[in-house]
Structure formats: structure tokens, C-alpha cells
Amino acid sequence: MSTDVTDKSPAAAPPGKSGGSADGSLLQLVLGGLRRNMRQYGMLIALGLLVILFQVWTGGDLLLPRNVSNLVLQNSYILILAIGMMLVIIAGHIDLSVGSLTAFVGAFAAVLTVQHDVPWFLALVLCLVVGAVAGSVQGFLIAYLGIPSFIVTLAGMLLFRGLTEILLKGQTLGPFPDSLQEMGNGFLPEVGPDTNYHNITLLLGIVLLVFVVLQEVRDRKRQQEFELDVVPRNLFLLKLVAIVAAILTVTMLLASYKGAPIVLLILGVLVVGYGYIMRNAVFGRHIYAIGGNLPAAKLSGVKDKKVTFLVFLNMGVLAALAGMVVAARLNAASPKAGLNFELEAIASSFIGGASMSGGVGTVLGAIIGGLVLGVLNNGMNLLSVGTDWQQVIKGMALLAAVGFDVWNKRKSGS
């Protein structure tokens, strides 16, 4: 019996081989963890590689503080739309009307503030109400009358585009009040001593860093308590190091220019709020349920029609918010505003890990997908790539992302 125990003991292994096997097992553990979580980390790794490549190709211009700030401002409305679109796609639907709805809301805001001198805050509330009404009408037609979302939102795309032309009479209307312009172009005020950095931005970056790290540790512990599969410890630590480095880099870049844009705070609140809803709230779990397996969700008591209705109502509100941001950014409402925004939002969702069949995706994934497209656009503009080739490259990126999703599902199934 003693011999049997000795044979199984780790001490019985030759000293010379134990170190090498440990190093090999560590590498295999990390690579195995990456393979098992490729859907989760694939686009994050792709985003990091894109940033590095364009930083090299542009001679360091991509990560200049001014350009990073512009990158946030230029893509903020697409990221807002991508959050709502991710929820729509997870529920197994699509929304083609969001680009036209953003244009219509921007036109409505211009009529209120420019022509009728309505205070900007009241105009903001009224515009959000308009978005909620538009989303609820489409949600009702889809959820309770059973009309396919593709048809309803395609009709909505044409309807809102036409109403925008009618409201603006084919002309650009502006400028907006200064307070409303701050929503799309403003920065947080500078306070405190002169440190050569924006103090509030530094403080917000530290708070965000602590919050994200604690949230990651908490989620991992919760998964372990429920005996769920978690990423290997070494891979988890590597993930934390990458998160800390990314947040610190962005914080220092923004703090060395004008500070954090106001719209970045709006985005942060949306990401945290919707991330919590999709991870922890009953409503979020029901969205995943009806997108993943609708018959099973119905048998489980999920009110699928109500959930679908609320998903499209929410999309309408976020489209209205994006419309206000883009109008404030341009300081005018234009009949041509919002063109192809719906395609950008859909592409961001699929690049960020959403599945064509529904039931899969995260809010953070939508943000990552939007940033991938944003970095592509910004980097190619810095390199003076023509708009024709930009469309080709973005189309190939979308095709590659969806192809990766299909390949990943087939591999998992096998």
C-alpha cells in the first residue's frame, strides 16, 4: 500500500521534469482558456491588435490625446444605438428604423429649440417621449400583431425619413442652444489644483478602475459558488492586468487633453445600467430566454410579447437619445442625418458577439464591436484611405465576425 501511495505522489516525479511540465501546463492552461472563451475574448483581442497596428501605421497619431477624444465623440451615438440593438438582436429581432428615427428626433429637437425657443431640457424630455412612442408602436405591431420585425422597422425607416424631410422642409436647421451643444461636444469642467492633467477625469478613471476590478472578482466568486465553469486563474489575472492597463491608458490620454467628454459619462451610465439588467435582472434573463428558445420560454412562463414590446420601446428611447447627441454634435438638424446608422449599430452588435439566431450577446460586446468599427474608420481616415475602400474593409470585417460566430458554434457543437 505504501508503494502505491508513493507512486501517485507528486514528489515521485523527477525534479528536472517537474519545472518544465509546470511551465508547459501553464501555457496549455492559458491557451485552453482562450480557446474555451474565444467568443468572449476574440473581439477584445482583435480590438487590441487593431489599435496596435494603426498606432504603428499612423506613426503614433491614433493614440494622440486629441484623436482619442475625437474617437469618443465621433462614435458616441453609434455606441448608444449598439446597446439597444444588441438587446433587439438577443431577443431574436432586428431594427432597421433607428437611423431614420435619430434623424427625425434631431429634426424635432431643432424645431422645438430653434423655431419655438423651448428650453433645452424640456426639449430633451419631449424628444425621449417621441422616441418611446415610436418604439412602442413598432413593438406593439411586432409583439402583439405578429408582424415580422424586419417588415415593421423597414416601414419605420421609410416613414421616419419622410417625416424628417417634411419637418425640416428639406433644409438644415440650426444652430442649437449652447447648453444643448454641450451634450455632443462638451467636456467636464476643470476643478482643483493645476496638475497638467484634468483632475475630474483622473478621479473618474480611478473610480472606474476599482469598480471594474471588484466587479470582475465578484462575478468570478459568484460563478465558483454556483459551481459554474470559470476561466483559469492565470488567464483571469491576465485579463485583469489588460483591463487595468486599458483603463489607465485611456484615462491618462483623456486627462492630458480637455478631459472626459460629457457624452462619455452618458455612455458609462448606459453600459453599467444595461450591463446590470442583462446580467442580474429578471427582464434581462427573459430577453435571453425568448431569443434562445422561444417555445421553452413560453412554457416557463415568460411573457414573450411584453418583453418584445419593451425591447423595442427601449430601442426607441435610445434612438432618440442618439438623435439628440448627433444633432448636438453637428449643431444642426439635417434631412440626411442618421444615414446608415442602423447598419453601423447592427454591425457593431454582430462584431461584438451577437448571434444571428438570437439568445447570445452582451452589452460590453456591443461596445467592443462599435469601438472596432470606430478604430477602423478613424485609422483609415488618418491613413487617407478612400471611402470606397473603407466600405470594402468594413464589409469584410463584418463578414469575418459573423463567419467566426458560425465556426465557433459548429466547433462547440462538435
C-alpha positions as CSV (number, residue, x, y, z in Angstrom):
1,M,0.0,0.0,0.0
2,S,2.8,2.4,0.8
3,T,4.4,1.8,-2.6
4,D,1.0,2.6,-4.3
5,V,0.8,5.9,-2.4
6,T,4.4,6.8,-3.3
7,D,3.8,6.2,-7.0
8,K,0.9,8.6,-7.0
9,S,2.7,11.3,-5.1
10,P,3.9,14.5,-6.9
11,A,7.2,14.1,-5.1
12,A,7.9,11.0,-7.0
13,A,8.3,13.0,-10.2
14,P,11.9,13.7,-11.3
15,P,12.9,17.2,-10.2
16,G,14.3,18.0,-13.6
17,K,11.0,17.4,-15.3
18,S,8.6,19.0,-12.8
19,G,9.6,22.6,-13.7
20,G,9.3,22.0,-17.4
21,S,5.9,20.3,-17.1
22,A,4.7,23.1,-14.9
23,D,5.7,25.7,-17.4
24,G,4.1,23.7,-20.2
25,S,0.9,23.1,-18.2
26,L,0.7,26.8,-17.5
27,L,0.9,27.7,-21.2
28,Q,-1.6,24.9,-22.1
29,L,-3.9,26.3,-19.4
30,V,-3.8,29.8,-20.8
31,L,-4.2,28.6,-24.4
32,G,-7.0,26.2,-23.4
33,G,-8.8,29.0,-21.5
34,L,-8.5,31.3,-24.6
35,R,-10.0,28.6,-26.8
36,R,-12.9,27.9,-24.5
37,N,-13.7,31.6,-24.2
38,M,-12.9,32.7,-27.7
39,R,-16.3,34.2,-28.2
40,Q,-15.9,36.3,-25.2
41,Y,-12.3,37.4,-25.8
42,G,-11.9,37.1,-29.6
43,M,-13.1,40.6,-30.5
44,L,-11.4,42.2,-27.5
45,I,-8.1,40.7,-28.7
46,A,-8.9,41.9,-32.2
47,L,-9.6,45.4,-30.9
48,G,-6.2,45.5,-29.1
49,L,-4.5,44.3,-32.3
50,L,-6.2,46.9,-34.4
51,V,-5.2,49.7,-32.0
52,I,-1.5,48.5,-32.1
53,L,-1.5,48.2,-35.9
54,F,-3.0,51.6,-36.6
55,Q,-0.8,53.2,-33.9
56,V,2.2,51.8,-35.9
57,W,0.8,52.6,-39.4
58,T,-0.2,56.2,-38.4
59,G,3.2,56.9,-36.8
60,G,1.6,57.3,-33.4
61,D,-1.3,59.6,-34.4
62,L,-4.0,57.2,-33.4
63,L,-3.4,57.4,-29.7
64,L,-2.7,61.2,-29.6
65,P,-4.9,62.6,-26.8
66,R,-6.8,64.9,-29.2
67,N,-7.6,62.0,-31.5
68,V,-8.7,59.7,-28.7
69,S,-11.1,62.4,-27.6
70,N,-12.4,62.8,-31.1
71,L,-12.8,59.0,-31.4
72,V,-15.2,59.0,-28.4
73,L,-17.2,62.0,-29.7
74,Q,-17.4,60.7,-33.3
75,N,-18.7,57.2,-32.3
76,S,-20.8,58.0,-29.2
77,Y,-24.2,57.9,-31.0
78,I,-23.3,54.6,-32.7
79,L,-22.4,53.1,-29.4
80,I,-25.7,54.3,-27.8
81,L,-27.6,52.7,-30.7
82,A,-25.5,49.5,-30.5
83,I,-26.5,48.9,-26.9
84,G,-30.2,49.0,-27.8
85,M,-29.6,47.0,-31.0
86,M,-27.8,44.3,-29.0
87,L,-30.9,43.8,-26.9
88,V,-33.1,43.6,-30.0
89,I,-30.8,41.0,-31.6
90,I,-30.6,38.9,-28.5
91,A,-34.4,38.8,-28.4
92,G,-34.2,37.4,-32.0
93,H,-35.3,40.5,-33.9
94,I,-33.8,43.4,-35.9
95,D,-34.5,47.1,-36.1
96,L,-33.9,48.9,-39.4
97,S,-35.6,52.2,-38.3
98,V,-33.1,53.6,-35.8
99,G,-31.1,55.7,-38.2
100,S,-34.2,57.4,-39.6
101,L,-35.6,57.8,-36.1
102,T,-32.4,59.5,-34.9
103,A,-32.8,62.0,-37.8
104,F,-36.4,62.6,-37.0
105,V,-35.8,63.2,-33.3
106,G,-32.9,65.6,-34.2
107,A,-35.3,67.5,-36.5
108,F,-38.0,67.6,-33.8
109,A,-35.4,69.0,-31.3
110,A,-34.4,71.7,-33.8
111,V,-38.0,72.8,-34.4
112,L,-38.6,73.0,-30.6
113,T,-35.4,74.8,-29.6
114,V,-34.6,76.9,-32.7
115,Q,-38.1,77.9,-34.0
116,H,-40.1,77.8,-30.8
117,D,-37.4,78.7,-28.2
118,V,-38.4,75.7,-26.0
119,P,-35.8,75.2,-23.1
120,W,-33.3,72.6,-24.0
121,F,-34.1,70.3,-21.0
122,L,-37.8,70.2,-21.8
123,A,-36.9,69.6,-25.5
124,L,-34.7,66.7,-24.4
125,V,-37.6,65.1,-22.4
126,L,-40.1,65.6,-25.2
127,C,-37.7,64.0,-27.7
128,L,-37.2,61.0,-25.5
129,V,-41.0,60.7,-25.2
130,V,-41.3,60.8,-29.0
131,G,-38.7,58.0,-29.2
132,A,-40.6,56.0,-26.7
133,V,-43.9,56.4,-28.6
134,A,-42.2,55.4,-31.9
135,G,-40.6,52.4,-30.3
136,S,-43.8,51.3,-28.5
137,V,-45.8,51.5,-31.8
138,Q,-43.3,49.3,-33.6
139,G,-43.1,47.0,-30.6
140,F,-46.9,46.6,-30.5
141,L,-47.1,45.7,-34.2
142,I,-44.3,43.2,-33.8
143,A,-45.2,41.6,-30.4
144,Y,-49.0,41.7,-30.3
145,L,-50.0,41.6,-34.0
146,G,-47.2,39.2,-35.0
147,I,-45.8,41.3,-38.0
148,P,-42.1,40.4,-38.6
149,S,-39.7,43.0,-37.1
150,F,-37.9,43.3,-40.5
151,I,-41.1,44.5,-42.2
152,V,-42.2,46.8,-39.4
153,T,-38.9,48.5,-38.9
154,L,-38.3,48.7,-42.7
155,A,-41.6,50.6,-42.9
156,G,-40.5,52.7,-39.9
157,M,-37.2,53.5,-41.7
158,L,-39.1,55.0,-44.7
159,L,-41.7,56.6,-42.5
160,F,-39.4,58.5,-40.2
161,R,-37.1,59.5,-43.1
162,G,-40.1,61.0,-44.9
163,L,-41.3,62.8,-41.7
164,T,-37.8,64.3,-41.3
165,E,-37.9,65.7,-44.8
166,I,-41.4,67.2,-44.1
167,L,-40.5,68.6,-40.7
168,L,-37.3,70.3,-42.0
169,K,-38.7,71.1,-45.4
170,G,-35.6,69.7,-47.0
171,Q,-33.3,72.2,-45.3
172,T,-30.8,72.2,-42.5
173,L,-32.0,73.8,-39.3
174,G,-29.7,75.3,-36.5
175,P,-27.8,76.3,-34.5
176,F,-28.8,74.7,-31.2
177,P,-28.6,76.5,-27.9
178,D,-25.1,76.3,-26.2
179,S,-26.4,74.1,-23.4
180,L,-27.7,71.5,-25.8
181,Q,-24.4,71.6,-27.8
182,E,-22.5,70.6,-24.7
183,M,-24.3,67.3,-24.9
184,G,-22.5,66.3,-28.0
185,N,-19.3,68.4,-27.9
186,G,-18.8,69.4,-24.2
187,F,-16.3,68.3,-21.7
188,L,-16.3,68.1,-17.9
189,P,-15.2,71.3,-16.2
190,E,-11.7,71.6,-14.8
191,V,-11.5,71.9,-11.0
192,G,-8.8,71.6,-8.3
193,P,-5.1,72.4,-8.4
194,D,-3.1,72.7,-11.6
195,T,-1.6,69.2,-12.2
196,N,-1.2,69.4,-16.0
197,Y,-4.0,66.8,-16.1
198,H,-7.8,67.0,-15.9
199,N,-8.4,66.2,-12.2
200,I,-12.0,65.1,-12.5
201,T,-11.1,62.7,-15.4
202,L,-8.3,61.2,-13.3
203,L,-10.7,60.7,-10.4
204,L,-13.4,59.1,-12.5
205,G,-10.7,56.8,-14.1
206,I,-9.6,55.6,-10.7
207,V,-13.2,55.0,-9.6
208,L,-14.0,53.1,-12.8
209,L,-10.8,51.0,-12.4
210,V,-11.7,50.0,-8.8
211,F,-15.3,49.3,-9.8
212,V,-14.4,47.1,-12.8
213,V,-11.8,45.1,-10.9
214,L,-14.1,44.5,-7.9
215,Q,-17.0,43.5,-10.3
216,E,-14.8,41.0,-12.1
217,V,-13.6,39.4,-8.9
218,R,-17.2,39.4,-7.5
219,D,-18.5,37.7,-10.7
220,R,-15.8,35.1,-10.6
221,K,-16.5,34.2,-7.0
222,R,-20.3,34.0,-7.7
223,Q,-19.6,31.6,-10.6
224,Q,-17.4,29.5,-8.3
225,E,-20.1,29.4,-5.6
226,F,-22.6,28.0,-8.1
227,E,-20.0,25.6,-9.4
228,L,-20.0,27.1,-12.9
229,D,-17.1,26.9,-15.3
230,V,-14.7,29.8,-14.8
231,V,-11.6,30.9,-16.7
232,P,-8.3,29.6,-15.3
233,R,-6.8,31.7,-12.5
234,N,-3.7,32.8,-14.6
235,L,-5.9,33.8,-17.5
236,F,-8.2,35.7,-15.2
237,L,-5.2,37.6,-13.7
238,L,-4.0,38.3,-17.3
239,K,-7.5,39.7,-18.1
240,L,-7.4,42.0,-15.0
241,V,-3.9,43.3,-16.0
242,A,-5.2,44.1,-19.5
243,I,-8.3,45.8,-18.1
244,V,-6.2,47.9,-15.7
245,A,-3.8,48.9,-18.5
246,A,-6.6,49.8,-20.9
247,I,-8.5,52.0,-18.4
248,L,-5.3,53.7,-17.2
249,T,-4.2,54.4,-20.8
250,V,-7.5,55.9,-21.9
251,T,-7.8,57.9,-18.6
252,M,-4.3,59.5,-19.0
253,L,-4.9,60.3,-22.6
254,L,-8.2,62.0,-22.0
255,A,-6.9,63.8,-18.9
256,S,-4.0,65.2,-20.8
257,Y,-6.3,66.9,-23.3
258,K,-9.6,68.5,-22.3
259,G,-10.8,65.7,-20.0
260,A,-13.7,63.3,-20.4
261,P,-16.4,64.3,-22.8
262,I,-19.9,64.6,-21.3
263,V,-21.2,62.0,-23.7
264,L,-18.7,59.5,-22.4
265,L,-20.4,59.8,-19.0
266,I,-23.7,59.2,-20.6
267,L,-22.3,56.1,-22.3
268,G,-20.7,54.9,-19.0
269,V,-24.1,55.1,-17.2
270,L,-25.8,53.2,-20.0
271,V,-23.1,50.5,-20.1
272,V,-23.3,50.0,-16.3
273,G,-27.1,50.1,-16.2
274,Y,-27.8,47.8,-19.1
275,G,-25.0,45.5,-18.2
276,Y,-26.6,45.0,-14.7
277,I,-30.0,44.5,-16.3
278,M,-28.8,41.8,-18.7
279,R,-26.7,40.0,-16.1
280,N,-28.8,40.2,-13.0
281,A,-32.3,41.4,-13.6
282,V,-35.3,39.1,-14.5
283,F,-36.0,41.2,-17.5
284,G,-32.6,40.6,-18.9
285,R,-32.8,36.8,-18.4
286,H,-36.2,36.8,-20.2
287,I,-34.6,38.6,-23.2
288,Y,-32.0,35.8,-23.4
289,A,-34.7,33.2,-22.9
290,I,-37.0,34.3,-25.8
291,G,-34.1,34.8,-28.1
292,G,-32.5,31.5,-27.2
293,N,-35.6,29.2,-27.2
294,L,-39.0,30.9,-27.6
295,P,-41.2,27.8,-27.1
296,A,-39.3,26.8,-23.9
297,A,-39.5,30.4,-22.6
298,K,-43.3,30.4,-23.1
299,L,-43.6,27.1,-21.3
300,S,-41.5,28.6,-18.4
301,G,-44.0,31.4,-18.0
302,V,-42.0,34.2,-19.8
303,K,-44.4,36.9,-21.1
304,D,-42.7,37.0,-24.5
305,K,-45.0,39.6,-26.0
306,K,-44.5,42.0,-23.2
307,V,-40.7,41.5,-23.3
308,T,-40.6,42.1,-27.0
309,F,-42.7,45.2,-26.7
310,L,-40.4,46.6,-24.0
311,V,-37.3,45.8,-26.0
312,F,-38.5,47.9,-28.9
313,L,-39.7,50.7,-26.7
314,N,-36.3,50.8,-25.2
315,M,-34.7,50.9,-28.6
316,G,-36.9,53.9,-29.5
317,V,-35.7,55.8,-26.4
318,L,-32.1,55.1,-27.1
319,A,-32.5,56.1,-30.7
320,A,-34.0,59.4,-29.5
321,L,-31.1,59.9,-27.2
322,A,-28.6,59.2,-30.0
323,G,-30.6,61.6,-32.2
324,M,-30.1,64.4,-29.6
325,V,-26.4,63.6,-29.3
326,V,-25.7,63.6,-33.1
327,A,-27.8,66.8,-33.6
328,A,-25.9,68.5,-30.8
329,R,-22.6,67.2,-32.2
330,L,-23.3,68.7,-35.6
331,N,-25.0,71.8,-34.1
332,A,-27.8,71.4,-36.7
333,A,-30.6,69.1,-37.8
334,S,-30.2,67.7,-41.3
335,P,-32.6,65.7,-43.5
336,K,-29.6,63.4,-44.3
337,A,-28.6,62.8,-40.7
338,G,-28.5,59.2,-39.5
339,L,-27.8,57.6,-42.8
340,N,-26.6,54.0,-42.4
341,F,-26.7,54.4,-38.6
342,E,-28.8,51.2,-38.3
343,L,-26.3,49.3,-40.3
344,E,-23.4,50.5,-38.1
345,A,-25.4,49.5,-35.0
346,I,-26.2,46.1,-36.4
347,A,-22.6,45.6,-37.5
348,S,-21.3,46.6,-34.0
349,S,-23.6,44.1,-32.4
350,F,-22.6,41.2,-34.6
351,I,-18.9,42.1,-34.4
352,G,-19.3,42.3,-30.7
353,G,-20.5,38.7,-30.4
354,A,-24.2,38.7,-31.1
355,S,-25.7,35.6,-32.8
356,M,-27.9,35.6,-35.9
357,S,-30.2,33.1,-34.2
358,G,-30.6,35.3,-31.1
359,G,-30.0,34.5,-27.4
360,V,-26.3,35.4,-27.4
361,G,-24.6,38.7,-26.8
362,T,-23.5,41.2,-24.1
363,V,-23.7,45.0,-23.7
364,L,-20.0,45.2,-23.4
365,G,-19.7,43.2,-26.6
366,A,-21.7,45.8,-28.4
367,I,-19.4,48.5,-27.2
368,I,-16.3,46.5,-28.2
369,G,-17.9,45.9,-31.7
370,G,-18.6,49.6,-32.0
371,L,-15.1,50.5,-31.0
372,V,-13.7,48.1,-33.6
373,L,-15.6,49.9,-36.3
374,G,-14.7,53.3,-34.8
375,V,-11.0,52.4,-34.8
376,L,-11.2,51.1,-38.3
377,N,-12.9,54.3,-39.5
378,N,-10.6,56.6,-37.6
379,G,-7.4,54.8,-38.5
380,M,-8.3,54.6,-42.2
381,N,-9.1,58.3,-42.2
382,L,-5.7,59.1,-40.7
383,L,-4.1,57.0,-43.4
384,S,-6.2,58.8,-46.1
385,V,-7.9,55.6,-47.3
386,G,-10.7,56.3,-49.7
387,T,-14.3,55.9,-48.7
388,D,-14.8,53.2,-51.3
389,W,-12.1,51.0,-49.8
390,Q,-13.3,51.8,-46.3
391,Q,-16.7,50.3,-47.2
392,V,-15.0,47.2,-48.6
393,I,-12.8,46.7,-45.5
394,K,-15.7,47.2,-43.0
395,G,-17.8,44.8,-45.0
396,M,-15.0,42.2,-44.8
397,A,-14.7,42.8,-41.1
398,L,-18.5,42.2,-40.6
399,L,-18.3,39.0,-42.7
400,A,-15.3,37.7,-40.8
401,A,-17.1,38.4,-37.5
402,V,-20.3,36.5,-38.5
403,G,-18.2,33.7,-40.0
404,F,-16.2,33.4,-36.8
405,D,-19.5,33.1,-34.9
406,V,-20.8,30.3,-37.2
407,W,-17.4,28.5,-37.0
408,N,-17.3,28.8,-33.2
409,K,-20.8,27.4,-32.8
410,R,-20.1,24.4,-35.1
411,K,-16.9,23.7,-33.2
412,S,-18.7,23.9,-29.9
413,G,-21.4,21.6,-31.2
414,S,-18.9,19.0,-32.5
